[in-house]
C-alpha cells in the first residue's frame, strides 16, 4: 500500500488547515519535514514542530503534528496529521514537499476506503460513506460536464492521439516482426514525442494560475510612506475604503478588501509604509506589512513618480525581490521626475495615476498577466491538483522515453514509459485499453501471414 | 444408468488443448480418457505447421515450466527453429519453430500412449449427461456411455463446423473430417450463450511444381533456442523456408472476383481474426499496398507438400489455382489442398471461472477454440489449465489459477473470462501490462514452483531447474561484485567498444548497460569460478534481469497507483443486483461478467467510476 496525502480542510484561506498522511511512509515523511531523522513522536500526542523546506533551513510553518500508529488510526494505517496555518502558500509548499517524498495525492474518498478495508468501519457506517463517495463522484462528474474536465480532456486529445500513434508504431515493430511493415522512423517519432511533452508541460504550467483562479489572487501593495499606496488601493477596490491624507504614515495597519478584477477574485491588501519605525504602533504596523508580503501571491511596489528614487524605495525593492512583484510608478498626474521605463530585470513597470485613473487598466493587466490571453496558446487552466500531478508524471515518463529512444534502447523499454504516460493521461481522459491499441494497429498496418 | 466405462476425467477432443488436458490430468493421478474422432489425427496441426512466435512462444515455455508437453514435442519434431526479435530486447524475443506436421502428430500420440492412467478412445460424443448441476458422463454416437466426474470440452472448430469455399458450403470439423453437430446442440440446450467465429487456411502446394529460385530463402538459427527447459539439443535436421510476394495483378484479379468470396457475399456470418486476414481482406482493406508477403513453408522432411502462408482464402478452388499461378515463382504450381474458411460455435468464456470451469455446472471445463481463442499455443495452455483443474477437482484439491503479473497464461485467461471475445482471441505481448517481467527465458523461474507443487514437474526437471537457478544467481552475483578497473588489461579494449570516459572502475552490471557491450563480452569478463558452468544463454538471462529491474519497479508503481485495489477478492456468488447504489445497468454488466476480483471488475467495459467506487466500498467492507 502506498502513502497518500490530502488537505482535509476545505480549500481556500482559513486560520488552521489540516494535512493528513496515511500509509507506511507517513512517519518517515514527517521526519523529513521536521528534518529530524530520529524524530519519534509518542502516538496520539500533539507536538509543536517547525516544518522546514527540504535540505534547507527555510521555515515553512510552525505546526502541530500528531502521529497515529497503525492500527490505532482512522484508516487503520500509520497516519500523520499536521495542523498548520491555513494559508494557501504554506499548504502549497507543504503538499509539494510531501509529494516529493514517497507519497501521492489521495483520490476522492480514499481515506475512507482505506478505513473500510482495514475494518475500521462497520457496514452501516460504510453505507453512509458510500453515499458520500457517490456524492463526490457525482460532483466530479458534474464539474466535468460543466467545463473543466471535459475541456481538459478535449485539450489532451490531440496529444493523446499522437502518443497512441507512436505506441502503435513501436508495438507493431515488436509484435509483428514477420510482417512486411514499414521501418520505424525514430527521428520522426522523437519529434512527435517532443511535441507531446511540451504540450503537457504547457498545460501543467497553467496550474499555478489555475490554482490562483480558484483560490483567489492575494495582492499586497507595499512601498515607503506617502507614495500613494492607499489611493491606488481605493482605486482598485473602487471605494474610498482606505483613509488618504498627505501625511506620511497615515496607514498604520494592513487593510484587506476583496474585489474582482475582470472577473478574477482578488484579495487586495493595503499596508503601512516601510520606514524606520517612529513609535511602537508603527513598528507593529510594519511587522504586519512583512507578514502580508509573505502571504501574498503578488506584490505591487509603489514608488512616487514625482520625485527621484529614495533609499527607502530601494529598501522596499530589496525586500520585494524575495517575492513576485510588479512596480507601480504613482502620481502620474504630477510632472514626472522618476523614469524606470519598460521592464526592469524582467519586472513589469506600470505608470499610474490614482487621481485620473490613467494607467489603471495597464496595472490591472499586469496583475492578471498569469491569466492573460497573451500568456501563450494555452487558454485552459489546470485547477485540480490531481490533474497537475497526473500531467507532471506523464510528462516525466515521456521525457524518460525520449531519453531512452535517443540512447537506442529497446522498443519495449521506450514503450514501458509511453504506456505509463498513456495510463496517467487516461486517468483524465478515460482509459485506452490494450484492445484499443491493437485495433489501431490492425487498422493501420496489414498484419498477418 | 449403467455406464460402459468409468473415468475420473474425460477429455473431448485430441487437438492441442485436449492433448495437454488429458496428459496433465492423467499424470496428476486421475484416471483419464481422451475421446477423439480419429486416433490417427491426435495433435494434428489444422493450419500453419508451426509453434511459437511473439508471445505465443512465451505461452509454450510457460506450458513447459508448469509441466505440460507441447514444448517437448515441438523440440523433437521442429524442422526450423528461429528466435524472433533476436535483435530486440530480451522481453520481446520469442522462439518459433516450424514443425514436421506428420512427425509432430506421431510424437504427440506416442507421448499420450505412454502416459499412465490415460486411455485413448475413438468416437464422437453426442451428448453430455448432467444431473443436479454436475457432470455425470457422456453418450457416444455408437451408443456407448462413459461416466466421468469432470469433462473437458476441447472440440476446436468441430463444434457445428461449416466449411466455405466459394459458394459451396458443407459441414465439417476440418477438411475431410465430420463436424460435431450434436454436441454443439447439447451445449445450446444447456442454455450457454453461443456465438459464431470464423477462421481460414491457405492452399497447400506441390513442392515439385514450385520454382524455388524465384524466392528468397530464410534460414534456421545457427544456435536454435529450444522451447523446453529440459531439452539439451535440437536433433532434427533444419530446413529453409522461402519468402515471396503477391503482385498488383493478383490483387486486381481478386478484386474482380470478390463476388465469389463467401466473406464478401454475406454468406459467412462468423467474425474472423483481424490479425490473420484472408488475402481477400488484405487486398480490400489495404488497397494501396502493391504487394503482400508470402511464406513457403515445407510441411516436413518426407513430403512435397508446401504451406502457402499469407494466402488464406475461401475463394472457389478453381479460382485459387488461377490466382496462385499469377504469383511470381508459382507459374506452374499445383494446389494439392485448396484453402477454405470455416465457421464454428464458441461459448461465451465469461461463463468460466479462472480455473476454466463453467460456473453453472460443476465439473464441466472448456478449453481452446470453444472459448473463442485461436492458435495452438493458446489452446494448449488452456488445455493444461483445464486438465490440471479437472484432476484437482476430482481429488478434492483447491483449484489452480495464474495471475496477470506472473504469466501470459494468466493474462489470456483473465482477458477471456472478464472481457469475453468478439473475434478469435490471440495472445500479444502488448496485452501483458507486466511485459518486461514476463520473458520467455524466465518462465521456469516464474512458474516451475507451481508445476512442482501441483505434481507435474518431476524430480529430474526440478533438480535441473534448481541448478540453473543457482548458476544464474552466481552470475548475477559476479555482475554486481566484479569491477573493471582502469588498471585492468581489459580496460583499454573495452573503451574502444564503448565510451568509458576515463571512469576509474565500474561493475560488470553497469558495464553491460552501455551501448556496444554484448553478452559474450560480459561472459569473458566473469571470473572463472562463476563462468565455468555458465552458458551464454544464462548470462543473457542475468543481464536481462539487470536491464529491466529499474523499469519493472517504476512500472509497478504506476500500475500499483492506478490499480491499487485490483487483487481485492469479490465473494463468489455475490449478486450484484443486491448492492445498494448500483444502477440497474451497472449491476447487469457486473452480473454478466461475474468478476472474481476488483481488478477484473475494473476491466469490464462500460462500468462508470461511480459504479466502481460503490463496488469497491461494498467489497472492501465485506472482506
Interface residues (C-beta under 8 A of the other chain):
Chain A: X1 X2 X104 X109 X113 X116 X117 X121 X122 X123 X126 X127 X129 X130 X131 X133 X134 X137 X138 X141 X171 X174 X175 X176 X177 X178 X179 X180 X393 X397 X407 X408 X409 X410 X411 X412 X413 X415 X416 X417 X419 X420 X423 X424 X427 X433 X434 X435 X437 X438 X439 X442 X446 X447 X448 X449
Chain B: X48 X53 X54 X55 X84 X85 X88 X89 X91 X92 X273 X274 X275 X276 X277 X282 X285 X286 X289 X291 X292 X293 X295 X309 X310 X419 X428 X429 X430 X431 X433 X435 X436 X515 X547 X548 X551 X554 X555 X557 X558 X559 X560 X561 X562 X564 X565 X568 X580 X581 X603 X605 X609 X610 X613 X614 X616 X617 X618 X620 X621 X623
